[in-house]
Amino acid sequence: MSYAFSEEDKNVTITNQKERYAFEAGDKENPVIIRQYSTTTWRCSQFRTAISFVEFYDSRSKIDEVRAFVDGKRAKAIKPVFRDYTVDDIFYSDAKMCIMEVPLERNNTESSVELEKTILDPRYFSAIYFSNSYATALKVIEVAIPRWMKAEIREMNFDHFQIKKEVAYDARRDEDVYRYTAVQLPARVNEKNAPGPSYVYPHLLVLSKYADLKTGRVNYFNQTADLYAWYHSLVKEIGDDEAVVKSKALDITKGISSDTGKINAVYHWVQDNIRYIAFEDGIAGFKPEKAQHVLQHKYGDCKGMANLTRRLLQSLGFDARLCWIGTDHIAYDYSIPSLAVDNHMICALNYKGKRYFLDATETYIGLDQYAQRIQGRQVMIEDGDTYILDQVPKRTWQQNTTLEKRILHIDGGALAGKVQQQWDGESKEFLLSQVHGIKKENLENALMKYLTEDNSKYQINHLKTSDIQNWDQQMDIQYELLHKEAVTGFGDDLYAELDFRKELSGYTIDTAKRVQDMLFPFKQHVVCETSLDIPEGYKVGDLPGDLKIERGGYSFNISYKLAGGKIIYHKELIIKNNWLPRTGFCEWNADIKALDKIYLQQITFSKK
């Protein structure tokens, strides 16, 4: 369950929350079910407000009853609203929402919600989290497991939290009851660029292995092979129309003779023509959509896009396969047989002795380049009735290089000259995503807006670009620059700054507010080389000092030198590791301040 809340909201706390999950024998269609009973009580301490209670469900679960209580009295007038879950107004899966607005009518009052829910398949009962959107004074979780049910509970991230565990045997029901009592749980925080909740918050992983029922044994996820077998069974039910897919593949690759050309054409076509929407709930969270439906609708989730990529390539004779993977948002790997270990699907291509991973949800990234979120992650690759475990290759910061070369001279109060900029990897993907996001009239205007950072004094003319549709090569842009008012005069002296962009400037972290580690979107490599002619009749004053900072996860290097009547400015910023732990925040802040100090320094020219 979840609750809509304001990050700064200290008005509401959860005084008491109790959840019970009980395995029970079901029927032929659903041999084992889980009954969920929960009661949550909120209290406001300052002013009246309302709680938005939301519970998700799908075709493998159902809401049996929801009841609201205000000031201890049943509020029958408060009715739940049931609706389909949509993304960008698109209904794509079987996921649904139960929503209820519950008032807290004045300060120092309480309201509660009781929920009864049935989970129809133990495979979908994978994780129970302790923390809520509001600080919680007391939370009790009970999991009742009959002796005929083989299930394992793994306790995750319990350190630094006050959680007490008790286990009791209920002889009448012949079941073991696991009871966890947590007190003074802090609220979940909603911070940007933070690790996923499975790294941070206390939770239980429930691994349902098998059930020995009167009718015989029902196998769930006793081992990783069972997880794959279930995934594979869903894949066999997809029902792709091979004729439709083959026709589209031939159309995409028309006039292309080389294998690599065809592979790139298919991959880029899916990236460019299929809109990505993220659905992860219900059976649709695990079963890919039919390839012909994705073609028809021109949108799909990661599974639909991966399956379409696979089918298009297979129709052309390539060895393409589906892959299940957990992004870096998830702390687990496939040593744990659970639906909790993955949240994404991509396509693997075996070609001439090398394995490539194709993730068409990454719109502007080239073949054999990988987004940070899947680098180094374990991947499960289909292989008929068995599977292959592999790892997506890691990439260094060099994959994501941004290079800017400027050859400048002083023209009155402006800096003028020629500029070349290049982007690769995720830096290129970020650029193209931004450009397409602001694109209104044409691509050139959108690029201008991005390159000038909306500064009217940074004027670009004669813009030339490489093939912007070819994502397998660096993005290259060249232009002529006139940076007005970049040079100031005072008496006989001129003053100029050579760094227009000042990447990472002011990027300090508020250590008083930031709770979690910082995750940069990707490893970065920024290189700037500027050559400035010394104006005739002038000499250069003392050059700004250099900066050299080398840390385990990043480095900042800036230098100035004189060479052949020119000032050469060189800057190289490297984010080697995208994960910055809280223990490194103070050092990072000090280094950013040192970088900012260098950025503020000017070059002084004095008349001879």
ROZA-88129 format. One line per field, with one value per residue (C-alpha): x, y, z; residue number from 1; residue in three letters. Coordinates in steps of 0.001 Angstrom, whole numbers, plus 500000, padded with zeros to 6 digits. Each point is the difference from the previous one (the first is absolute). Layout:
REM ROZA-88129
x <- X	...
y <- Y	...
z <- Z	...
i <- NUM	...
aa <- ALA	...
This chain:
REM ROZA-88129
x <- 500000	501120	498920	500308	501932	502059	503669	499936	496818	500710	496349	499076	501439	498944	499408	499283	500113	499346	500336	499335	500687	498715	500594	496865	499038	497971	498252	501063	500663	501798	501392	501583	498819	501142	497474	501147	498473	501240	499005	501664	499324	501120	500132	500314	501665	499724	497154	497245	500929	499157	501781	499966	499988	500998	500195	501090	498620	499749	498703	501975	498556	496740	498746	497460	499117	501077	498602	500678	499736	500029	500468	499432	496645	499292	499691	497691	499644	503667	500015	503038	500467	501225	501654	502516	503601	501189	503247	499568	496300	500876	498392	502427	499992	497686	501191	497275	499763	497756	499922	498424	500180	499956	499654	501812	497427	501959	503267	500585	497454	500436	498607	500496	499636	499453	500890	499284	501701	500647	503139	499125	503517	502920	502415	498724	500424	503664	500810	498556	501423	499926	500413	497183	499678	499360	501981	498600	499968	499104	499782	499260	500348	498853	500577	498241	501469	498326	502344	498782	501343	503731	500902	503034	500085	503145	500508	501523	501522	499120	503148	499429	496275	498160	498389	499226	499317	497925	499092	497166	498364	496212	499139	496314	500792	503274	501813	502994	499298	502821	499352	502075	499511	501609	499943	500868	500377	501005	497994	501210	501671	499466	503426	501210	502913	499741	500438	496925	498026	501335	503460	498787	496773	499295	497871	499238	500573	497487	501195	497169	501622	497309	496814	499260	496216	497619	499814	503776	502972	499680	503350	500645	503542	502051	503058	501008	499118	496376	499994	501246	497553	497107	501346	500513	496437	498704	502195	498582	496514	500741	498652	502118	498920	503201	498734	499231	503360	501942	498305	500924	503595	500423	498533	502378	503087	499039	503093	502410	502312	502379	499107	501166	497986	496862	500588	500466	497005	497696	501320	499783	496573	498555	501776	498683	496499	498667	499048	501159	497489	500888	497645	501239	496901	497799	500522	500852	502981	501517	498362	501049	497336	499555	502509	497270	498067	503058	500462	496355	499827	503524	500549	501052	501631	503524	498776	498005	502910	502507	497760	499440	503761	500610	497320	501091	503592	498989	497898	503188	501893	501860	500382	498068	498607	497993	501778	498688	502015	499822	501254	502246	496800	499830	502454	499581	501167	498822	501441	496598	497137	497387	498078	501603	503405	499208	498029	501119	500281	502460	501140	503269	501577	502642	501965	503388	501091	498976	496919	498332	497229	497347	497842	497619	498545	503249	499047	503243	502728	502006	500623	502451	499577	498211	498088	501241	496884	500811	503810	501472	496577	499343	497715	497954	499992	497483	501494	497080	498978	503055	501640	503348	501197	502280	500931	499517	503478	501104	501045	502380	499524	501752	496825	498235	502537	498952	502689	500017	502822	499964	502469	499269	501188	498846	497728	499186	498100	499280	501713	499786	501181	499250	498634	499785	497998	499653	497848	500002	498211	497590	501182	498783	496764	499434	500661	497619	497316	500236	499966	496977	498321	500230	499587	497165	500743	503133	502999	502472	498044	499732	503752	500675	497869	501875	503516	499528	498329	497410	502581	499305	503564	501428	499315	500496	500233	500623	499044	501061	499165	500878	497224	497726	498128	503128	500303	502924	502426	500931	497743	502133	499016	502046	499107	501282	499664	499561	499773	498984	501076	502361	502888	499905	502351	501154	502577	502762	499103	497753	498404	498665	498579	500729	497390	496438	498401	501557	498755	499258	500110	498037	499360	500442	497843	497943	501320	497415	497132	501364	499304	501087	503061	500214	499787	501110	497972	503097	503798	501184	503050	500066	502941	500285	502960	500037	502680	499856	502262	501746	498816	502667	501531	499090	501810	498534	499964	500369	498062	497357	501222	499565	497664	500811	497634	500252	497503	499026	496650	500758	502689	500121	502955	500327	503111	501094	503216	501584	501078	500842	498148	496950	498444	499109	497226	499442	497270	499269	497246	499503	497280	501558	497405	496404	499332	501107	499488	498903	503383	501513	497639	502208	503048	497901	498649	503494	501159	497044	500773	503599	498716	497684	502894	502009	496972	499819	503560	500558	502870	501427	501509	501998	501290	503690
y <- 500000	503573	503457	503274	502430	503142	499485	502823	498763	499584	500450	496320	496903	496373	499077	496348	497654	496277	497648	496274	497685	496442	497200	497931	497110	501240	498249	498213	503227	501668	497196	502338	503488	502640	501889	503485	501941	503450	502905	503393	502915	503551	502941	503696	502270	503485	500579	498187	498094	496841	496764	498557	496271	497978	496221	498349	496686	498051	496794	497947	501784	501533	502512	498325	502870	503552	501873	503518	501230	503635	500763	496320	499827	498152	502525	498176	503081	499734	497631	498605	500769	497172	500811	498784	501045	502092	501642	503154	499114	496632	496880	497209	497405	498296	502232	501790	502414	500249	503613	501514	503541	499880	503271	501009	502559	502000	499911	497179	497731	496566	498178	496410	497695	496261	497959	496395	498729	496617	499194	497144	498819	499764	500906	503582	500152	500907	502965	501738	503403	501471	503697	502279	503451	501246	499419	496929	499601	496297	497422	496305	497515	496406	497272	496690	497036	496581	497033	498721	503193	500274	503686	501925	503482	502059	503066	502868	503307	499508	501733	503401	499305	498883	496773	497078	496504	497238	496576	497933	496722	499947	496356	500397	501264	498075	503122	502078	503658	502489	503252	503135	503072	503251	503263	503580	499399	503190	500992	499033	502912	500947	501130	500287	497886	497620	496211	497827	499071	496428	501420	502243	499089	497051	497350	496311	497913	497156	497094	497568	496717	497317	498745	496394	499928	497081	499972	499847	502324	503402	501461	503719	501438	497405	500912	502375	497393	500173	503762	499632	497199	502261	502906	497689	498687	503572	500613	496922	501459	503315	499094	502135	500209	499011	501110	503525	500246	498684	502465	502899	498789	499838	503478	501408	498446	500620	500815	498988	497098	499687	498140	502832	502470	497921	499535	503731	500846	497748	501154	503692	499611	498596	502693	502759	498790	498193	502200	498620	499814	498477	497331	497496	498741	496976	497234	502690	500792	496675	498943	501872	501448	498466	501452	500848	501927	502070	500741	500966	502229	501429	499823	497318	499310	498600	496441	500852	501943	497248	497347	502080	500571	496269	498968	502497	498781	496331	500456	501130	496909	501412	498255	502419	499121	501492	500975	500688	502459	502028	503561	501674	501113	496466	498574	496302	497553	496592	498117	500901	498252	502739	502439	502710	499542	501553	502917	500241	498042	500450	498015	498093	499511	497344	501011	498758	498743	503094	500713	503390	501277	502188	502211	501854	502009	502018	502086	501662	497546	497976	496298	498580	503055	499480	502238	500288	498312	496645	500047	497104	498624	496270	498978	496847	499036	497604	496785	497744	498021	501182	503362	501779	502365	502723	503556	503175	501454	502890	503191	502629	503752	500033	498685	503257	502582	503584	501985	503721	501659	503767	502129	503595	503563	503256	502092	503214	498947	496518	496651	498764	496948	496425	497247	496248	497887	496212	497705	496236	497326	501201	503596	499800	498372	502787	502685	498506	499428	503639	501266	497956	501083	503706	499544	502145	501253	498220	498110	502841	502399	497374	499371	503735	500292	497140	501086	503633	498988	502633	502783	502588	501302	496631	500234	497036	500196	497525	496958	496648	496604	496388	497564	500482	496776	497840	499174	497625	502863	503057	503002	502735	503676	502886	503677	503543	501788	503615	500239	503591	501844	497161	502496	503053	502972	502198	502658	498391	496481	497333	497162	496731	496718	496959	497607	500552	496785	499489	496434	498890	503596	500321	496258	499735	497660	501247	497672	501274	498816	497231	496600	497520	499403	501966	498181	501952	499047	498539	500114	503164	501272	503699	501450	503655	501419	503734	501884	503809	502297	502642	503290	502057	502667	498202	497786	497401	500503	497137	496973	498495	497134	496378	497519	496348	497853	496210	497897	496375	500798	503210	502440	503700	501384	503561	501677	503199	500456	502320	498583	501820	503232	498175	499094	496317	499092	496299	498502	496330	498907	496282	498233	496538	498483	501176	498992	502616	498783	502364	499561	501794	503008	502363	499291	500401	503343	501272	498932	501683	503235	499760	499490	503005	502143	499141	500728	503546	500889	502250	500560	503505	501660	503207	502350	499683
z <- 500000	499525	501020	498134	502181	500154	500688	502525	501684	503718	500903	499545	501616	500060	503605	499393	497038	500057	497044	499937	497082	500208	497508	499391	497750	497050	497118	496823	498108	502904	502194	502555	500875	502475	502122	500863	502904	500921	502194	499777	502358	499200	502356	499193	502516	498516	497546	498169	496862	498044	499219	496476	500610	496910	499641	496747	498790	496748	498432	502533	503036	501149	502528	502270	502314	500825	502979	501263	503580	501123	503702	500738	498185	496793	497151	497604	497818	499012	497039	498193	496316	497769	496694	497462	500372	497069	498879	497906	499669	498430	501467	499221	502765	502459	502847	501954	502900	503048	501194	503083	501378	503794	501946	503153	501034	502590	501867	502476	498307	498475	496990	498916	497012	500182	496928	499093	496882	498396	498048	497654	499198	502481	497201	500197	503776	500064	502273	503073	500934	503493	499183	498880	498521	503545	503161	501738	503763	500009	497230	500407	497139	500358	497417	500654	498104	500330	500289	496601	498403	499400	500123	501132	501517	499517	502154	498036	501201	503673	501261	501639	500470	503139	498844	502288	498640	501631	498633	501443	499023	499740	500715	499139	496504	499702	498877	500945	500668	499452	501834	499471	502165	498910	501927	499080	496298	498170	496952	496573	498277	496394	498800	496434	498810	502947	500290	499568	503148	500048	500837	502790	501792	502284	498349	499828	496911	499939	497856	499259	498997	499869	501671	501006	499708	500290	496215	499647	499832	498314	499040	500068	500119	501814	497945	497211	497371	501191	499563	496439	499223	501013	497959	497031	500274	499677	496956	498279	500437	498243	496566	497650	496367	498185	496574	501204	501756	496995	497666	502293	500362	496222	499682	502658	498361	496372	497964	502798	499165	502970	503187	502254	497960	500434	503733	500513	497817	502028	503360	499148	498408	503240	502041	497753	499150	503079	502911	503329	502852	503350	501372	502537	501800	499553	497484	497433	502181	498951	496714	496836	497716	496553	497529	497473	502673	500876	496295	499658	503088	499623	503745	502444	503325	500265	499473	496913	498530	500809	498467	496865	499624	500436	497508	497340	500223	500079	496861	498240	501160	503014	503374	502193	503436	502827	503202	503483	502061	503175	499523	502543	501755	501473	502540	499101	497345	498735	502962	501500	498153	500225	497838	502133	498337	496616	498624	496385	496759	497147	496956	499570	496569	499411	496913	498799	503397	501926	502082	499725	502245	498369	502206	497694	502899	499912	496999	498895	500969	497481	499573	502554	502210	503290	502367	503561	501380	498361	499968	501948	500817	499922	497157	499385	496308	498499	498625	499177	503067	501884	500526	499942	502725	498702	500880	498005	499385	502152	498286	501330	499956	496610	498326	500935	498901	499294	498172	499239	498035	499542	498000	500958	499718	501536	497798	501832	503075	498661	499687	496418	498156	499075	502234	499652	502428	500204	502107	500379	501992	502661	499602	496415	501108	502524	497380	497441	502635	501062	496425	499039	503207	499083	496255	498652	496505	498794	501264	499440	502180	502722	499853	500164	503117	501649	498999	501011	503268	499094	500285	497284	500261	498905	496287	497660	496210	497155	502052	498509	501477	499347	499137	502969	499186	500221	503683	499444	499523	501981	499718	498441	499761	498612	499951	500086	503307	501037	503785	500659	503148	500939	500186	502261	500086	502850	499202	497959	501119	498492	501950	498572	501231	497851	501375	498863	501265	503433	500379	503601	501236	503231	500091	503751	502049	502933	502689	502496	497808	497793	501558	497345	497857	496747	496665	496970	496897	498330	500034	498323	498150	499149	498055	499016	498062	499249	498135	500237	497970	502077	498492	498252	502218	503200	502416	502341	503733	502414	498772	502285	502112	499001	501679	500490	502049	499827	501946	499752	498390	498105	498915	499074	498034	498658	498635	498224	498005	497453	496641	496749	500701	501318	503316	500177	502433	500713	502156	500666	502402	500568	501967	500233	502304	499810	503625	502543	503595	502746	501657	497004	499978	502016	497863	496832	501205	500746	496547	498288	501865	498793	496457	500315	501231	496879	497813	501402	499034	497004	497612	500045	496919	500482	497317	499410
i <- 1	2	3	4	5	6	7	8	9	10	11	12	13	14	15	16	17	18	19	20	21	22	23	24	25	26	27	28	29	30	31	32	33	34	35	36	37	38	39	40	41	42	43	44	45	46	47	48	49	50	51	52	53	54	55	56	57	58	59	60	61	62	63	64	65	66	67	68	69	70	71	72	73	74	75	76	77	78	79	80	81	82	83	84	85	86	87	88	89	90	91	92	93	94	95	96	97	98	99	100	101	102	103	104	105	106	107	108	109	110	111	112	113	114	115	116	117	118	119	120	121	122	123	124	125	126	127	128	129	130	131	132	133	134	135	136	137	138	139	140	141	142	143	144	145	146	147	148	149	150	151	152	153	154	155	156	157	158	159	160	161	162	163	164	165	166	167	168	169	170	171	172	173	174	175	176	177	178	179	180	181	182	183	184	185	186	187	188	189	190	191	192	193	194	195	196	197	198	199	200	201	202	203	204	205	206	207	208	209	210	211	212	213	214	215	216	217	218	219	220	221	222	223	224	225	226	227	228	229	230	231	232	233	234	235	236	237	238	239	240	241	242	243	244	245	246	247	248	249	250	251	252	253	254	255	256	257	258	259	260	261	262	263	264	265	266	267	268	269	270	271	272	273	274	275	276	277	278	279	280	281	282	283	284	285	286	287	288	289	290	291	292	293	294	295	296	297	298	299	300	301	302	303	304	305	306	307	308	309	310	311	312	313	314	315	316	317	318	319	320	321	322	323	324	325	326	327	328	329	330	331	332	333	334	335	336	337	338	339	340	341	342	343	344	345	346	347	348	349	350	351	352	353	354	355	356	357	358	359	360	361	362	363	364	365	366	367	368	369	370	371	372	373	374	375	376	377	378	379	380	381	382	383	384	385	386	387	388	389	390	391	392	393	394	395	396	397	398	399	400	401	402	403	404	405	406	407	408	409	410	411	412	413	414	415	416	417	418	419	420	421	422	423	424	425	426	427	428	429	430	431	432	433	434	435	436	437	438	439	440	441	442	443	444	445	446	447	448	449	450	451	452	453	454	455	456	457	458	459	460	461	462	463	464	465	466	467	468	469	470	471	472	473	474	475	476	477	478	479	480	481	482	483	484	485	486	487	488	489	490	491	492	493	494	495	496	497	498	499	500	501	502	503	504	505	506	507	508	509	510	511	512	513	514	515	516	517	518	519	520	521	522	523	524	525	526	527	528	529	530	531	532	533	534	535	536	537	538	539	540	541	542	543	544	545	546	547	548	549	550	551	552	553	554	555	556	557	558	559	560	561	562	563	564	565	566	567	568	569	570	571	572	573	574	575	576	577	578	579	580	581	582	583	584	585	586	587	588	589	590	591	592	593	594	595	596	597	598	599	600	601	602	603	604	605	606	607	608
aa <- MET	SER	TYR	ALA	PHE	SER	GLU	GLU	ASP	LYS	ASN	VAL	THR	ILE	THR	ASN	GLN	LYS	GLU	ARG	TYR	ALA	PHE	GLU	ALA	GLY	ASP	LYS	GLU	ASN	PRO	VAL	ILE	ILE	ARG	GLN	TYR	SER	THR	THR	THR	TRP	ARG	CYS	SER	GLN	PHE	ARG	THR	ALA	ILE	SER	PHE	VAL	GLU	PHE	TYR	ASP	SER	ARG	SER	LYS	ILE	ASP	GLU	VAL	ARG	ALA	PHE	VAL	ASP	GLY	LYS	ARG	ALA	LYS	ALA	ILE	LYS	PRO	VAL	PHE	ARG	ASP	TYR	THR	VAL	ASP	ASP	ILE	PHE	TYR	SER	ASP	ALA	LYS	MET	CYS	ILE	MET	GLU	VAL	PRO	LEU	GLU	ARG	ASN	ASN	THR	GLU	SER	SER	VAL	GLU	LEU	GLU	LYS	THR	ILE	LEU	ASP	PRO	ARG	TYR	PHE	SER	ALA	ILE	TYR	PHE	SER	ASN	SER	TYR	ALA	THR	ALA	LEU	LYS	VAL	ILE	GLU	VAL	ALA	ILE	PRO	ARG	TRP	MET	LYS	ALA	GLU	ILE	ARG	GLU	MET	ASN	PHE	ASP	HIS	PHE	GLN	ILE	LYS	LYS	GLU	VAL	ALA	TYR	ASP	ALA	ARG	ARG	ASP	GLU	ASP	VAL	TYR	ARG	TYR	THR	ALA	VAL	GLN	LEU	PRO	ALA	ARG	VAL	ASN	GLU	LYS	ASN	ALA	PRO	GLY	PRO	SER	TYR	VAL	TYR	PRO	HIS	LEU	LEU	VAL	LEU	SER	LYS	TYR	ALA	ASP	LEU	LYS	THR	GLY	ARG	VAL	ASN	TYR	PHE	ASN	GLN	THR	ALA	ASP	LEU	TYR	ALA	TRP	TYR	HIS	SER	LEU	VAL	LYS	GLU	ILE	GLY	ASP	ASP	GLU	ALA	VAL	VAL	LYS	SER	LYS	ALA	LEU	ASP	ILE	THR	LYS	GLY	ILE	SER	SER	ASP	THR	GLY	LYS	ILE	ASN	ALA	VAL	TYR	HIS	TRP	VAL	GLN	ASP	ASN	ILE	ARG	TYR	ILE	ALA	PHE	GLU	ASP	GLY	ILE	ALA	GLY	PHE	LYS	PRO	GLU	LYS	ALA	GLN	HIS	VAL	LEU	GLN	HIS	LYS	TYR	GLY	ASP	CYS	LYS	GLY	MET	ALA	ASN	LEU	THR	ARG	ARG	LEU	LEU	GLN	SER	LEU	GLY	PHE	ASP	ALA	ARG	LEU	CYS	TRP	ILE	GLY	THR	ASP	HIS	ILE	ALA	TYR	ASP	TYR	SER	ILE	PRO	SER	LEU	ALA	VAL	ASP	ASN	HIS	MET	ILE	CYS	ALA	LEU	ASN	TYR	LYS	GLY	LYS	ARG	TYR	PHE	LEU	ASP	ALA	THR	GLU	THR	TYR	ILE	GLY	LEU	ASP	GLN	TYR	ALA	GLN	ARG	ILE	GLN	GLY	ARG	GLN	VAL	MET	ILE	GLU	ASP	GLY	ASP	THR	TYR	ILE	LEU	ASP	GLN	VAL	PRO	LYS	ARG	THR	TRP	GLN	GLN	ASN	THR	THR	LEU	GLU	LYS	ARG	ILE	LEU	HIS	ILE	ASP	GLY	GLY	ALA	LEU	ALA	GLY	LYS	VAL	GLN	GLN	GLN	TRP	ASP	GLY	GLU	SER	LYS	GLU	PHE	LEU	LEU	SER	GLN	VAL	HIS	GLY	ILE	LYS	LYS	GLU	ASN	LEU	GLU	ASN	ALA	LEU	MET	LYS	TYR	LEU	THR	GLU	ASP	ASN	SER	LYS	TYR	GLN	ILE	ASN	HIS	LEU	LYS	THR	SER	ASP	ILE	GLN	ASN	TRP	ASP	GLN	GLN	MET	ASP	ILE	GLN	TYR	GLU	LEU	LEU	HIS	LYS	GLU	ALA	VAL	THR	GLY	PHE	GLY	ASP	ASP	LEU	TYR	ALA	GLU	LEU	ASP	PHE	ARG	LYS	GLU	LEU	SER	GLY	TYR	THR	ILE	ASP	THR	ALA	LYS	ARG	VAL	GLN	ASP	MET	LEU	PHE	PRO	PHE	LYS	GLN	HIS	VAL	VAL	CYS	GLU	THR	SER	LEU	ASP	ILE	PRO	GLU	GLY	TYR	LYS	VAL	GLY	ASP	LEU	PRO	GLY	ASP	LEU	LYS	ILE	GLU	ARG	GLY	GLY	TYR	SER	PHE	ASN	ILE	SER	TYR	LYS	LEU	ALA	GLY	GLY	LYS	ILE	ILE	TYR	HIS	LYS	GLU	LEU	ILE	ILE	LYS	ASN	ASN	TRP	LEU	PRO	ARG	THR	GLY	PHE	CYS	GLU	TRP	ASN	ALA	ASP	ILE	LYS	ALA	LEU	ASP	LYS	ILE	TYR	LEU	GLN	GLN	ILE	THR	PHE	SER	LYS	LYS
